[in-house]
Amino acid sequence: MAERPYEITKEEIHLLIGNGRVGRLLAVLMALQAGLPGLDFTGIRGKMRKSYFAAVQASANKDYEPMKRVFSAVLSRTRRTLAK
């Protein structure tokens, strides 16, 4: 679990609830609160979906690098979508 009382990671929500949609919704809400646009998760399919689930598992073991890569891809897709 997160180290600070007010901090909970998206992965922990995913593991607690077992529904990736809730975790993605929370990520979108956090982005909006930070003044960012809604995030485009449509790229998490096929191979990327497997990477996403592997990143969730790695995050449960406090290895956040895979999730950083997943979110980097999500942010890149979001930027490309906005540029259209």
N, CA, C and O atoms as a GROMACS GRO file, in nm:
protein
  336
    1MET      N    1   0.084  -0.118   0.000
    1MET     CA    2   0.000   0.000   0.000
    1MET      C    3   0.089   0.125   0.000
    1MET      O    4   0.210   0.118   0.023
    2ALA      N    5   0.028   0.235  -0.026
    2ALA     CA    6   0.099   0.362  -0.032
    2ALA      C    7   0.157   0.396   0.105
    2ALA      O    8   0.106   0.353   0.208
    3GLU      N    9   0.264   0.475   0.104
    3GLU     CA   10   0.332   0.507   0.229
    3GLU      C   11   0.270   0.624   0.304
    3GLU      O   12   0.281   0.632   0.426
    4ARG      N   13   0.205   0.716   0.233
    4ARG     CA   14   0.142   0.829   0.299
    4ARG      C   15  -0.008   0.801   0.313
    4ARG      O   16  -0.066   0.737   0.226
    5PRO      N   17  -0.072   0.847   0.422
    5PRO     CA   18  -0.213   0.814   0.444
    5PRO      C   19  -0.306   0.863   0.335
    5PRO      O   20  -0.411   0.802   0.313
    6TYR      N   21  -0.273   0.971   0.266
    6TYR     CA   22  -0.361   1.025   0.163
    6TYR      C   23  -0.327   0.973   0.024
    6TYR      O   24  -0.393   1.008  -0.074
    7GLU      N   25  -0.225   0.890   0.016
    7GLU     CA   26  -0.178   0.843  -0.114
    7GLU      C   27  -0.223   0.699  -0.136
    7GLU      O   28  -0.198   0.612  -0.052
    8ILE      N   29  -0.286   0.674  -0.246
    8ILE     CA   30  -0.319   0.539  -0.287
    8ILE      C   31  -0.292   0.533  -0.436
    8ILE      O   32  -0.330   0.623  -0.511
    9THR      N   33  -0.228   0.430  -0.479
    9THR     CA   34  -0.192   0.423  -0.620
    9THR      C   35  -0.308   0.366  -0.700
    9THR      O   36  -0.393   0.293  -0.648
   10LYS      N   37  -0.308   0.400  -0.827
   10LYS     CA   38  -0.408   0.349  -0.918
   10LYS      C   39  -0.406   0.196  -0.917
   10LYS      O   40  -0.511   0.133  -0.925
   11GLU      N   41  -0.289   0.137  -0.908
   11GLU     CA   42  -0.277  -0.007  -0.909
   11GLU      C   43  -0.342  -0.068  -0.786
   11GLU      O   44  -0.403  -0.175  -0.795
   12GLU      N   45  -0.331  -0.001  -0.672
   12GLU     CA   46  -0.394  -0.053  -0.552
   12GLU      C   47  -0.546  -0.050  -0.565
   12GLU      O   48  -0.614  -0.143  -0.521
   13ILE      N   49  -0.599   0.055  -0.626
   13ILE     CA   50  -0.743   0.059  -0.653
   13ILE      C   51  -0.779  -0.057  -0.744
   13ILE      O   52  -0.878  -0.127  -0.720
   14HIS      N   53  -0.700  -0.078  -0.847
   14HIS     CA   54  -0.726  -0.187  -0.941
   14HIS      C   55  -0.729  -0.321  -0.867
   14HIS      O   56  -0.818  -0.403  -0.889
   15LEU      N   57  -0.631  -0.342  -0.781
   15LEU     CA   58  -0.624  -0.469  -0.709
   15LEU      C   59  -0.736  -0.482  -0.607
   15LEU      O   60  -0.788  -0.592  -0.586
   16LEU      N   61  -0.773  -0.372  -0.543
   16LEU     CA   62  -0.880  -0.378  -0.442
   16LEU      C   63  -1.015  -0.402  -0.506
   16LEU      O   64  -1.096  -0.479  -0.452
   17ILE      N   65  -1.042  -0.338  -0.617
   17ILE     CA   66  -1.173  -0.346  -0.680
   17ILE      C   67  -1.176  -0.453  -0.788
   17ILE      O   68  -1.282  -0.511  -0.814
   18GLY      N   69  -1.064  -0.478  -0.852
   18GLY     CA   70  -1.058  -0.579  -0.955
   18GLY      C   71  -1.121  -0.536  -1.086
   18GLY      O   72  -1.161  -0.621  -1.167
   19ASN      N   73  -1.131  -0.407  -1.109
   19ASN     CA   74  -1.193  -0.357  -1.231
   19ASN      C   75  -1.106  -0.246  -1.287
   19ASN      O   76  -1.097  -0.138  -1.228
   20GLY      N   77  -1.041  -0.271  -1.400
   20GLY     CA   78  -0.953  -0.172  -1.460
   20GLY      C   79  -1.023  -0.043  -1.499
   20GLY      O   80  -0.960   0.063  -1.505
   21ARG      N   81  -1.153  -0.051  -1.525
   21ARG     CA   82  -1.227   0.070  -1.562
   21ARG      C   83  -1.227   0.172  -1.449
   21ARG      O   84  -1.219   0.292  -1.473
   22VAL      N   85  -1.237   0.124  -1.327
   22VAL     CA   86  -1.236   0.215  -1.212
   22VAL      C   87  -1.100   0.283  -1.201
   22VAL      O   88  -1.092   0.404  -1.179
   23GLY      N   89  -0.993   0.206  -1.217
   23GLY     CA   90  -0.858   0.263  -1.211
   23GLY      C   91  -0.834   0.365  -1.320
   23GLY      O   92  -0.775   0.470  -1.296
   24ARG      N   93  -0.882   0.334  -1.442
   24ARG     CA   94  -0.865   0.429  -1.553
   24ARG      C   95  -0.948   0.555  -1.528
   24ARG      O   96  -0.904   0.665  -1.559
   25LEU      N   97  -1.068   0.539  -1.474
   25LEU     CA   98  -1.151   0.655  -1.442
   25LEU      C   99  -1.080   0.744  -1.340
   25LEU      O  100  -1.079   0.867  -1.354
   26LEU      N  101  -1.021   0.684  -1.239
   26LEU     CA  102  -0.948   0.762  -1.139
   26LEU      C  103  -0.828   0.833  -1.201
   26LEU      O  104  -0.800   0.948  -1.166
   27ALA      N  105  -0.759   0.767  -1.293
   27ALA     CA  106  -0.645   0.830  -1.361
   27ALA      C  107  -0.692   0.951  -1.442
   27ALA      O  108  -0.628   1.055  -1.442
   28VAL      N  109  -0.805   0.936  -1.510
   28VAL     CA  110  -0.860   1.048  -1.588
   28VAL      C  111  -0.898   1.162  -1.495
   28VAL      O  112  -0.869   1.278  -1.524
   29LEU      N  113  -0.963   1.131  -1.383
   29LEU     CA  114  -1.002   1.236  -1.287
   29LEU      C  115  -0.880   1.308  -1.231
   29LEU      O  116  -0.881   1.430  -1.215
   30MET      N  117  -0.774   1.233  -1.201
   30MET     CA  118  -0.652   1.296  -1.149
   30MET      C  119  -0.590   1.386  -1.255
   30MET      O  120  -0.540   1.494  -1.223
   31ALA      N  121  -0.593   1.343  -1.381
   31ALA     CA  122  -0.539   1.426  -1.489
   31ALA      C  123  -0.620   1.555  -1.501
   31ALA      O  124  -0.563   1.663  -1.514
   32LEU      N  125  -0.751   1.543  -1.496
   32LEU     CA  126  -0.837   1.662  -1.506
   32LEU      C  127  -0.812   1.757  -1.388
   32LEU      O  128  -0.809   1.878  -1.407
   33GLN      N  129  -0.796   1.702  -1.268
   33GLN     CA  130  -0.767   1.786  -1.151
   33GLN      C  131  -0.635   1.860  -1.167
   33GLN      O  132  -0.619   1.970  -1.114
   34ALA      N  133  -0.542   1.800  -1.239
   34ALA     CA  134  -0.411   1.861  -1.260
   34ALA      C  135  -0.413   1.958  -1.379
   34ALA      O  136  -0.310   2.013  -1.416
   35GLY      N  137  -0.531   1.978  -1.438
   35GLY     CA  138  -0.542   2.070  -1.550
   35GLY      C  139  -0.504   2.008  -1.684
   35GLY      O  140  -0.486   2.079  -1.783
   36LEU      N  141  -0.492   1.877  -1.686
   36LEU     CA  142  -0.458   1.806  -1.810
   36LEU      C  143  -0.587   1.760  -1.879
   36LEU      O  144  -0.694   1.758  -1.817
   37PRO      N  145  -0.578   1.725  -2.005
   37PRO     CA  146  -0.697   1.673  -2.073
   37PRO      C  147  -0.727   1.531  -2.025
   37PRO      O  148  -0.644   1.467  -1.960
   38GLY      N  149  -0.846   1.483  -2.058
   38GLY     CA  150  -0.879   1.343  -2.031
   38GLY      C  151  -0.781   1.253  -2.103
   38GLY      O  152  -0.734   1.287  -2.212
   39LEU      N  153  -0.749   1.141  -2.045
   39LEU     CA  154  -0.649   1.052  -2.101
   39LEU      C  155  -0.712   0.955  -2.201
   39LEU      O  156  -0.826   0.912  -2.184
   40ASP      N  157  -0.636   0.923  -2.305
   40ASP     CA  158  -0.683   0.833  -2.410
   40ASP      C  159  -0.624   0.694  -2.387
   40ASP      O  160  -0.507   0.669  -2.418
   41PHE      N  161  -0.704   0.604  -2.333
   41PHE     CA  162  -0.661   0.468  -2.303
   41PHE      C  163  -0.692   0.370  -2.416
   41PHE      O  164  -0.675   0.250  -2.398
   42THR      N  165  -0.736   0.420  -2.530
   42THR     CA  166  -0.776   0.329  -2.638
   42THR      C  167  -0.662   0.244  -2.691
   42THR      O  168  -0.687   0.143  -2.756
   43GLY      N  169  -0.538   0.283  -2.666
   43GLY     CA  170  -0.423   0.208  -2.715
   43GLY      C  171  -0.390   0.084  -2.633
   43GLY      O  172  -0.303   0.006  -2.670
   44ILE      N  173  -0.459   0.065  -2.521
   44ILE     CA  174  -0.431  -0.052  -2.438
   44ILE      C  175  -0.512  -0.170  -2.491
   44ILE      O  176  -0.618  -0.206  -2.440
   45ARG      N  177  -0.457  -0.227  -2.596
   45ARG     CA  178  -0.517  -0.344  -2.662
   45ARG      C  179  -0.404  -0.437  -2.702
   45ARG      O  180  -0.288  -0.395  -2.710
   46GLY      N  181  -0.436  -0.562  -2.727
   46GLY     CA  182  -0.337  -0.657  -2.776
   46GLY      C  183  -0.214  -0.664  -2.688
   46GLY      O  184  -0.223  -0.688  -2.568
   47LYS      N  185  -0.097  -0.643  -2.749
   47LYS     CA  186   0.031  -0.651  -2.677
   47LYS      C  187   0.036  -0.548  -2.564
   47LYS      O  188   0.086  -0.578  -2.456
   48MET      N  189  -0.015  -0.429  -2.588
   48MET     CA  190  -0.012  -0.323  -2.486
   48MET      C  191  -0.099  -0.362  -2.366
   48MET      O  192  -0.067  -0.328  -2.252
   49ARG      N  193  -0.207  -0.434  -2.391
   49ARG     CA  194  -0.294  -0.478  -2.281
   49ARG      C  195  -0.216  -0.575  -2.191
   49ARG      O  196  -0.226  -0.569  -2.069
   50LYS      N  197  -0.140  -0.663  -2.253
   50LYS     CA  198  -0.057  -0.756  -2.175
   50LYS      C  199   0.047  -0.679  -2.094
   50LYS      O  200   0.075  -0.712  -1.979
   51SER      N  201   0.104  -0.576  -2.156
   51SER     CA  202   0.202  -0.492  -2.085
   51SER      C  203   0.136  -0.421  -1.968
   51SER      O  204   0.196  -0.406  -1.861
   52TYR      N  205   0.011  -0.376  -1.988
   52TYR     CA  206  -0.063  -0.307  -1.881
   52TYR      C  207  -0.083  -0.401  -1.762
   52TYR      O  208  -0.057  -0.363  -1.648
   53PHE      N  209  -0.128  -0.523  -1.788
   53PHE     CA  210  -0.151  -0.616  -1.679
   53PHE      C  211  -0.020  -0.656  -1.611
   53PHE      O  212  -0.016  -0.674  -1.489
   54ALA      N  213   0.086  -0.669  -1.688
   54ALA     CA  214   0.217  -0.698  -1.629
   54ALA      C  215   0.262  -0.580  -1.542
   54ALA      O  216   0.322  -0.600  -1.437
   55ALA      N  217   0.232  -0.458  -1.586
   55ALA     CA  218   0.268  -0.338  -1.509
   55ALA      C  219   0.189  -0.333  -1.379
   55ALA      O  220   0.243  -0.293  -1.275
   56VAL      N  221   0.063  -0.372  -1.383
   56VAL     CA  222  -0.018  -0.376  -1.260
   56VAL      C  223   0.043  -0.475  -1.162
   56VAL      O  224   0.056  -0.446  -1.043
   57GLN      N  225   0.081  -0.592  -1.212
   57GLN     CA  226   0.143  -0.692  -1.125
   57GLN      C  227   0.276  -0.642  -1.068
   57GLN      O  228   0.304  -0.660  -0.950
   58ALA      N  229   0.357  -0.579  -1.152
   58ALA     CA  230   0.485  -0.525  -1.106
   58ALA      C  231   0.464  -0.417  -1.000
   58ALA      O  232   0.539  -0.409  -0.903
   59SER      N  233   0.360  -0.336  -1.019
   59SER     CA  234   0.331  -0.229  -0.922
   59SER      C  235   0.295  -0.286  -0.786
   59SER      O  236   0.324  -0.225  -0.683
   60ALA      N  237   0.231  -0.401  -0.785
   60ALA     CA  238   0.197  -0.465  -0.658
   60ALA      C  239   0.323  -0.500  -0.580
   60ALA      O  240   0.320  -0.514  -0.458
   61ASN      N  241   0.434  -0.514  -0.653
   61ASN     CA  242   0.564  -0.544  -0.589
   61ASN      C  243   0.652  -0.419  -0.580
   61ASN      O  244   0.774  -0.430  -0.566
   62LYS      N  245   0.590  -0.303  -0.589
   62LYS     CA  246   0.658  -0.173  -0.577
   62LYS      C  247   0.756  -0.146  -0.691
   62LYS      O  248   0.848  -0.065  -0.675
   63ASP      N  249   0.738  -0.211  -0.806
   63ASP     CA  250   0.818  -0.183  -0.925
   63ASP      C  251   0.730  -0.100  -1.018
   63ASP      O  252   0.646  -0.156  -1.090
   64TYR      N  253   0.748   0.031  -1.018
   64TYR     CA  254   0.659   0.121  -1.091
   64TYR      C  255   0.709   0.157  -1.231
   64TYR      O  256   0.639   0.225  -1.306
   65GLU      N  257   0.828   0.111  -1.268
   65GLU     CA  258   0.882   0.145  -1.400
   65GLU      C  259   0.792   0.095  -1.514
   65GLU      O  260   0.769   0.171  -1.608
   66PRO      N  261   0.742  -0.028  -1.511
   66PRO     CA  262   0.653  -0.071  -1.620
   66PRO      C  263   0.528   0.016  -1.632
   66PRO      O  264   0.483   0.045  -1.743
   67MET      N  265   0.470   0.058  -1.518
   67MET     CA  266   0.350   0.143  -1.523
   67MET      C  267   0.385   0.281  -1.576
   67MET      O  268   0.304   0.343  -1.645
   68LYS      N  269   0.504   0.330  -1.546
   68LYS     CA  270   0.548   0.457  -1.602
   68LYS      C  271   0.553   0.450  -1.754
   68LYS      O  272   0.514   0.544  -1.823
   69ARG      N  273   0.601   0.336  -1.807
   69ARG     CA  274   0.606   0.318  -1.952
   69ARG      C  275   0.466   0.312  -2.013
   69ARG      O  276   0.441   0.369  -2.119
   70VAL      N  277   0.375   0.243  -1.945
   70VAL     CA  278   0.237   0.236  -1.993
   70VAL      C  279   0.176   0.375  -1.997
   70VAL      O  280   0.115   0.413  -2.097
   71PHE      N  281   0.192   0.451  -1.889
   71PHE     CA  282   0.132   0.585  -1.885
   71PHE      C  283   0.200   0.682  -1.980
   71PHE      O  284   0.137   0.775  -2.029
   72SER      N  285   0.327   0.660  -2.005
   72SER     CA  286   0.395   0.742  -2.105
   72SER      C  287   0.330   0.720  -2.241
   72SER      O  288   0.309   0.816  -2.316
   73ALA      N  289   0.300   0.596  -2.273
   73ALA     CA  290   0.232   0.565  -2.400
   73ALA      C  291   0.092   0.624  -2.403
   73ALA      O  292   0.048   0.676  -2.506
   74VAL      N  293   0.021   0.618  -2.290
   74VAL     CA  294  -0.114   0.677  -2.282
   74VAL      C  295  -0.106   0.829  -2.304
   74VAL      O  296  -0.187   0.885  -2.377
   75LEU      N  297  -0.009   0.893  -2.241
   75LEU     CA  298   0.006   1.038  -2.258
   75LEU      C  299   0.043   1.074  -2.402
   75LEU      O  300  -0.006   1.173  -2.456
   76SER      N  301   0.129   0.994  -2.463
   76SER     CA  302   0.165   1.019  -2.604
   76SER      C  303   0.043   1.007  -2.694
   76SER      O  304   0.021   1.090  -2.782
   77ARG      N  305  -0.037   0.904  -2.672
   77ARG     CA  306  -0.158   0.886  -2.752
   77ARG      C  307  -0.256   1.002  -2.728
   77ARG      O  308  -0.319   1.051  -2.821
   78THR      N  309  -0.266   1.045  -2.605
   78THR     CA  310  -0.355   1.158  -2.572
   78THR      C  311  -0.311   1.283  -2.647
   78THR      O  312  -0.394   1.354  -2.704
   79ARG      N  313  -0.181   1.310  -2.646
   79ARG     CA  314  -0.129   1.428  -2.717
   79ARG      C  315  -0.157   1.419  -2.867
   79ARG      O  316  -0.195   1.518  -2.930
   80ARG      N  317  -0.137   1.299  -2.926
   80ARG     CA  318  -0.163   1.282  -3.070
   80ARG      C  319  -0.312   1.303  -3.100
   80ARG      O  320  -0.347   1.364  -3.201
   81THR      N  321  -0.397   1.252  -3.013
   81THR     CA  322  -0.540   1.267  -3.031
   81THR      C  323  -0.581   1.414  -3.027
   81THR      O  324  -0.662   1.460  -3.107
   82LEU      N  325  -0.522   1.488  -2.934
   82LEU     CA  326  -0.554   1.630  -2.920
   82LEU      C  327  -0.502   1.712  -3.037
   82LEU      O  328  -0.561   1.814  -3.073
   83ALA      N  329  -0.393   1.667  -3.097
   83ALA     CA  330  -0.331   1.741  -3.207
   83ALA      C  331  -0.411   1.730  -3.336
   83ALA      O  332  -0.393   1.809  -3.429
   84LYS      N  333  -0.499   1.633  -3.342
   84LYS     CA  334  -0.578   1.613  -3.467
   84LYS      C  335  -0.682   1.720  -3.484
   84LYS      O  336  -0.756   1.718  -3.583
   0.00000   0.00000   0.00000
